[in-house]
Amino acid sequence: MKTLFVSDLDGTLLTRHERVSAYSTEHLNQLIEKGMSFTYATARSVGSALRALRGLNVCLPAIFYNGGLIYDVNARQTLRYIIFDEEQKRYVLSVLQKFGIDPVVFGADDAREHLAWHIGKENVGVKRYLERRKDDPRLSPAQSDEDLLRHYVFYFKCIGPRDQLENAWNILKMDERFTCIFHQETYQNDFWMEISPKEATKANAVRFLKEHFGYEKLVCFGDSSNDSDMFDVCDEKYAVKNADDWLKAKATGVIGYCEEDGVAKWLDEHAGV
């Protein structure tokens, strides 16, 4: 049976150092070279994912922005993208600002990707997030709301205290136009909220890849809330040992920790190549 294997990155394939281990890189590359169909689905942007996966030879298109973009890195070709319309992105921003939340906004124009934020209004979590990306060519500091929303927008990322974000989440999660994910950040104590257009989900993206390339079976790996909808549509789904308990309850099985190469070791044993 022609099978596509799809892994989440942070907390699943990546270690706490936000990298793929040498063991996983070597073993996954061997399996891919033998013919295993493997890709990844992440909330990260293209550039951020590629930096974390340096050395891993993924040949297939991958899923970025939690399903907002499907992009073939090797061919430099976009297969599918989903953006907010003008009214939607302005409404999301207005709800966030009502609760004093200044988001990081991910978008693009015809030339490049953009990572925009209100300069001078960064909280501690946003400052930490930006500091880790200080050499990122996408950085686009904004002086106004117009600057912030100037381009196509895929995705809003909000970082801050739980209570503050939860107030906005309780409104946006009820709006049928949006997908709104709320969770604790993998590597820090911050809480994150991620808002995308409703159709921009990992579930829709993996189904698109299945149909586009004619796969018969989907197998996925994950650890947290932004993997939940992907688990719902895959034939088999495996939670790493460090995953949320409620996600483990949805899983076909539980595999090793992300720090112990759980995904690569499972694929070594079960990929069938």
C-alpha positions as CSV (number, residue, x, y, z in Angstrom):
1,M,0.0,0.0,0.0
2,K,1.4,3.4,-1.0
3,T,1.9,5.2,2.3
4,L,2.8,8.8,3.2
5,F,4.4,9.4,6.5
6,V,4.0,12.9,8.0
7,S,5.6,14.2,11.2
8,D,5.0,17.3,13.2
9,L,8.3,19.0,14.1
10,D,8.5,20.8,17.5
11,G,8.1,18.3,20.3
12,T,7.9,15.4,17.9
13,L,10.7,15.1,15.4
14,L,12.9,18.0,16.8
15,T,14.8,17.9,20.1
16,R,14.7,20.6,22.8
17,H,17.5,22.2,20.9
18,E,15.1,22.7,17.9
19,R,17.1,20.4,15.7
20,V,16.8,16.9,14.3
21,S,19.4,14.7,16.0
22,A,22.3,13.2,14.1
23,Y,20.7,9.7,14.6
24,S,17.3,10.7,13.2
25,T,18.9,12.6,10.3
26,E,21.1,9.6,9.3
27,H,18.3,7.0,9.7
28,L,15.6,9.0,8.0
29,N,17.8,9.9,5.1
30,Q,18.6,6.2,4.6
31,L,14.9,5.4,4.6
32,I,14.0,8.2,2.2
33,E,16.8,7.0,-0.1
34,K,15.3,3.5,-0.1
35,G,11.9,4.9,-1.2
36,M,10.0,5.9,2.0
37,S,7.6,8.8,1.3
38,F,8.2,11.2,4.2
39,T,7.4,14.8,4.9
40,Y,6.4,17.1,7.7
41,A,3.6,19.4,8.9
42,T,4.5,22.3,11.1
43,A,3.4,25.7,12.4
44,R,6.8,27.0,11.3
45,S,7.5,29.1,8.3
46,V,9.6,27.7,5.4
47,G,12.8,29.3,6.5
48,S,12.4,28.4,10.2
49,A,11.6,24.7,9.3
50,L,14.6,24.4,6.9
51,R,17.0,25.7,9.5
52,A,15.7,23.2,12.1
53,L,15.9,20.3,9.5
54,R,19.4,21.1,8.1
55,G,20.9,17.9,6.7
56,L,17.6,16.1,6.4
57,N,16.8,15.3,2.7
58,V,13.0,15.6,2.5
59,C,12.1,15.4,-1.2
60,L,8.3,15.9,-1.0
61,P,6.4,19.1,-0.5
62,A,5.8,20.0,3.1
63,I,3.1,21.7,5.2
64,F,3.8,25.1,6.8
65,Y,1.8,27.6,9.0
66,N,-0.3,24.7,10.3
67,G,-1.7,24.1,6.8
68,G,-1.8,27.6,5.5
69,L,0.9,26.8,2.9
70,I,2.0,23.6,1.1
71,Y,5.4,24.3,-0.5
72,D,7.9,22.2,-2.5
73,V,11.2,23.4,-1.2
74,N,13.2,21.5,-3.8
75,A,11.2,22.8,-6.8
76,R,10.5,26.2,-5.1
77,Q,6.9,25.8,-6.0
78,T,3.8,26.6,-4.0
79,L,1.1,23.8,-4.3
80,R,-1.5,25.5,-2.2
81,Y,-1.9,28.5,0.1
82,I,-4.8,29.9,2.2
83,I,-4.9,33.5,3.3
84,F,-7.2,35.8,5.3
85,D,-9.3,38.2,3.3
86,E,-9.1,41.9,4.1
87,E,-12.1,42.0,6.4
88,Q,-11.1,38.8,8.3
89,K,-7.5,39.9,9.1
90,R,-8.7,43.3,10.3
91,Y,-11.3,41.7,12.5
92,V,-8.8,39.3,14.1
93,L,-6.5,42.1,14.8
94,S,-9.3,44.1,16.4
95,V,-10.2,41.3,18.8
96,L,-6.6,40.8,19.8
97,Q,-6.1,44.5,20.4
98,K,-9.3,44.6,22.6
99,F,-7.4,42.4,25.1
100,G,-4.0,44.2,24.7
101,I,-2.5,41.5,22.5
102,D,0.1,42.6,19.9
103,P,0.5,39.6,17.5
104,V,3.3,38.5,15.3
105,V,1.8,38.4,11.8
106,F,3.0,36.0,9.1
107,G,2.4,36.8,5.5
108,A,3.9,37.3,2.0
109,D,3.9,39.4,-1.1
110,D,4.8,38.2,-4.6
111,A,8.6,38.5,-3.8
112,R,9.0,37.1,-0.3
113,E,7.6,36.1,3.1
114,H,7.1,38.6,5.9
115,L,7.2,38.4,9.7
116,A,5.6,41.6,11.0
117,W,5.1,43.0,14.5
118,H,4.4,46.3,16.1
119,I,7.9,47.7,16.9
120,G,8.2,49.0,20.5
121,K,5.2,47.0,21.7
122,E,6.9,43.6,22.2
123,N,6.2,41.7,25.4
124,V,8.8,39.4,27.0
125,G,7.7,36.4,25.0
126,V,7.6,38.2,21.7
127,K,11.1,39.7,22.4
128,R,12.4,36.2,23.1
129,Y,10.8,34.9,19.9
130,L,12.3,37.7,17.8
131,E,15.7,37.5,19.4
132,R,16.0,33.9,18.2
133,R,15.3,35.1,14.7
134,K,17.3,38.3,14.7
135,D,19.0,37.5,11.3
136,D,15.8,36.3,9.7
137,P,15.3,38.1,6.3
138,R,11.6,38.0,6.8
139,L,11.6,40.4,9.7
140,S,9.4,43.4,8.9
141,P,8.9,45.8,11.9
142,A,5.6,47.7,11.6
143,Q,4.9,51.2,12.7
144,S,1.1,51.0,12.3
145,D,-1.8,48.5,11.8
146,E,-1.6,49.2,8.0
147,D,2.0,48.1,8.0
148,L,1.2,45.1,10.0
149,L,-1.5,43.9,7.6
150,R,-0.1,45.2,4.4
151,H,0.6,41.9,2.7
152,Y,-1.2,38.6,2.2
153,V,-1.6,37.2,5.7
154,F,-1.5,33.4,6.5
155,Y,-1.3,33.3,10.2
156,F,-1.3,35.3,13.5
157,K,0.9,34.2,16.4
158,C,0.2,35.5,19.9
159,I,2.6,35.0,22.8
160,G,1.8,36.0,26.4
161,P,0.1,35.1,29.7
162,R,-2.5,32.4,29.7
163,D,-5.4,34.6,31.0
164,Q,-4.8,37.4,28.5
165,L,-4.7,35.0,25.5
166,E,-7.6,32.9,26.7
167,N,-9.9,35.9,26.7
168,A,-9.4,36.4,23.0
169,W,-9.4,32.7,22.3
170,N,-12.8,32.3,23.8
171,I,-14.1,34.7,21.1
172,L,-12.1,33.6,18.1
173,K,-12.6,29.9,18.6
174,M,-16.3,30.3,18.2
175,D,-16.0,32.1,14.8
176,E,-16.5,29.6,12.0
177,R,-14.2,31.5,9.7
178,F,-11.1,30.7,11.7
179,T,-9.0,27.9,13.2
180,C,-7.7,29.0,16.6
181,I,-5.2,26.9,18.5
182,F,-4.3,27.6,22.1
183,H,-1.5,25.8,24.0
184,Q,1.7,26.2,26.1
185,E,4.8,26.8,24.1
186,T,7.0,23.7,23.7
187,Y,10.3,25.2,24.9
188,Q,9.2,27.9,27.3
189,N,6.5,28.7,29.9
190,D,4.7,31.1,27.5
191,F,1.3,30.4,26.2
192,W,0.7,30.7,22.4
193,M,-2.4,31.3,20.4
194,E,-2.3,30.7,16.6
195,I,-5.1,31.9,14.3
196,S,-5.5,30.8,10.7
197,P,-8.3,30.8,8.1
198,K,-10.7,27.9,8.8
199,E,-9.5,25.8,5.8
200,A,-5.8,26.1,6.9
201,T,-5.4,23.0,8.9
202,K,-2.9,20.1,9.0
203,A,-5.9,17.8,8.3
204,N,-6.8,19.5,5.1
205,A,-3.2,19.7,4.0
206,V,-2.4,16.1,4.5
207,R,-5.5,15.1,2.7
208,F,-4.5,17.3,-0.2
209,L,-1.1,15.6,-0.4
210,K,-2.7,12.2,-0.3
211,E,-5.0,13.0,-3.2
212,H,-2.4,15.0,-5.2
213,F,0.1,12.3,-5.1
214,G,-2.2,9.3,-5.1
215,Y,-1.3,7.8,-1.7
216,E,-3.5,5.1,-0.3
217,K,-2.6,5.5,3.4
218,L,-1.6,8.3,5.8
219,V,0.5,7.8,8.9
220,C,1.3,10.7,11.1
221,F,3.2,11.6,14.3
222,G,2.5,14.4,16.8
223,D,2.6,15.7,20.3
224,S,0.1,18.5,20.9
225,S,-3.1,20.4,20.1
226,N,-2.1,21.6,16.6
227,D,-1.7,17.9,15.6
228,S,-5.2,16.9,16.7
229,D,-7.1,17.5,13.5
230,M,-4.3,15.7,11.6
231,F,-4.8,12.7,13.9
232,D,-8.5,12.7,13.0
233,V,-7.9,12.1,9.3
234,C,-4.9,9.8,9.2
235,D,-5.2,6.0,9.0
236,E,-2.6,5.5,11.7
237,K,-1.5,8.2,14.2
238,Y,1.3,7.9,16.8
239,A,1.9,10.2,19.7
240,V,5.4,10.6,21.1
241,K,5.9,9.7,24.8
242,N,6.1,13.4,25.7
243,A,2.8,14.2,24.0
244,D,-0.3,15.5,25.8
245,D,-2.3,12.7,27.4
246,W,-5.5,13.5,25.6
247,L,-3.6,13.2,22.2
248,K,-2.2,9.9,23.3
249,A,-5.8,8.7,23.9
250,K,-6.6,9.5,20.2
251,A,-3.5,7.7,18.9
252,T,-3.1,4.3,17.3
253,G,-0.1,3.9,19.6
254,V,2.5,5.8,21.7
255,I,6.2,5.8,20.5
256,G,9.4,7.0,22.1
257,Y,10.3,10.5,23.3
258,C,11.3,13.2,20.8
259,E,14.6,13.4,22.7
260,E,15.1,9.7,22.0
261,D,14.5,9.7,18.3
262,G,11.0,8.1,18.7
263,V,9.8,8.9,15.1
264,A,13.0,7.6,13.4
265,K,13.1,4.5,15.5
266,W,9.5,3.6,14.8
267,L,10.0,4.2,11.1
268,D,13.2,2.0,11.1
269,E,11.0,-0.8,12.3
270,H,7.7,-0.2,10.5
271,A,8.2,1.8,7.3
272,G,8.6,-1.3,5.2
273,V,11.4,-0.2,2.9
